[in-house]
Amino acid sequence: MGKSDNSSRHVSAGSKANVDSHQDVSGPFLPHAPSSLNTTTSIDGSADIRRRQYSTKPPQHTSSPTIDTTSDGLEDQTSRVISLLDVLRVLITLIGVSCALSYYLTSGSSLLWGYHPWFANTAQVTQWWKGPITLTPEELLAFDGSDPTKPIYLAINGRIFDVSAGGHTYGPGGSYSVFAGRDATRAFVTGCFLEDRTGDLRGAEAIYIPIDDPDEIITSGERKIRAEQEARKARTKVQQEVEKWEKFYQNHKKYFEVGKLEAVPRYDGPPPELCKQAMKGRPKRKNQKTHQQPEASGKPVH
């Protein structure tokens, strides 16, 4: 009995020592987790207490080292993108080269290859801001260039144009000063600057109608029909000539339209006769055996 008691005390003491040794190694003993303890008895009677341990550190995953290529990627991407500043530089360079070539090829007369935008003309912009004007033929006379404080106007087919930029030509003493302050539409057709300073175009078509040949063999009926045909063609040419001069002033780089004439009187009575200069410019009809009408080749005398 005494030996058995000693063995029991030895086993108990050994078990307690084993437990204490496990507590020292593994940490505090968890009495509230019995499932984590597993007690077994070895062949020599000793007790082995095993404890399931839970790792308190997160698992560390080993991975290959990564290279930060973000900055290099952004640099490569940025180098391929054309910025707005680059586009502006290219455009400014092209415009500068174009202006330089235009200035050289036009002998310094234009930077835009002969193009003259209306907004580049200060006087035209000022007039545009004021709006179109209306003048009577009597009021138009005050803009003949005699007053240096007023612009120089002329009218053609009822449209008023500012020709102040050509003061040396349309001003007092200029070669075309007879047009200033007047509607001289007829003079633009006939070339009679002093005699035809009027807007009355009646009879102006005669400058395009050939002078009849008294020795021409033709019946009166044929002569009448031909005269009517020639008159229609001549009136068309007169209108084309007027439109040509209108476009000349309208598209001029220095002159521009400012308004229209109003209260223009009606032209009554007999039509004006052609001046001597215009009569000399009329084509002559040749005596032809056939009665085919040749096209009139008359041109206004300028």
QUIWOVEN-V653646 format. One record per backbone hydrogen bond with DSSP energy under -0.5 kcal/mol. CO is the residue of the C=O (numbers start at 1). NH is the residue of the N-H. Records with the same first field share a line. If there is no record, write none. Layout:
CO=NH / NH
This chain:
1=5
2=6
3=7
4=8
5=9
6=10
7=11
8=12
9=13
10=14
11=15
12=16
13=17
14=18
15=19
16=20
17=21
18=22
19=23
20=24
21=25
22=26
23=27
29=31
30=33
33=36
34=37
36=52
38=40 / 50
40=42 / 48
42=45
46=42
47=49
48=40 / 50
50=38
51=53
53=55
59=61
60=62
67=69
69=73
70=74
71=75
72=76
73=77
74=78
75=79
76=80
77=80 / 81
78=81
81=83
83=87
84=88
85=89
86=90
87=91
88=92
89=93
90=94
91=95
92=96
93=97
94=98
95=99
96=100
97=101
98=102
99=103
100=104
101=105
102=106
103=108
104=107
106=109
112=115
115=117
117=120
118=121
120=122
121=125
122=126
123=127
124=128
125=129
126=130
127=131
133=260
135=262
136=140
137=141
138=141
139=142
140=143
141=144
143=153 / 181
146=148
147=150
151=153
152=163
153=181
154=161
155=184
156=159
158=261
159=156
160=258 / 259
161=154 / 163
162=256
163=166
164=167
166=169 / 170
167=171
169=176
171=174
174=177
176=179
177=180
179=182
182=155 / 184
184=188
185=189
186=189 / 190
187=191
190=301
191=193
192=196
194=197
196=187 / 198
198=186
199=201
201=204
203=206
204=207
205=208
206=209
208=210
211=285
212=214
213=216
216=218
219=223
220=224
221=225
222=226
223=227
224=228
225=229
226=230
227=231
228=232
229=233
230=234
231=235
232=236
233=237
234=238
235=239
236=240
237=241
238=242
239=243
240=244
241=245
242=246
243=247
244=248
245=249
246=250
247=251
249=252
256=162
258=133
259=160
260=135
266=268
275=279
276=280
277=281
279=282
281=299
283=211
286=288
292=294
300=302
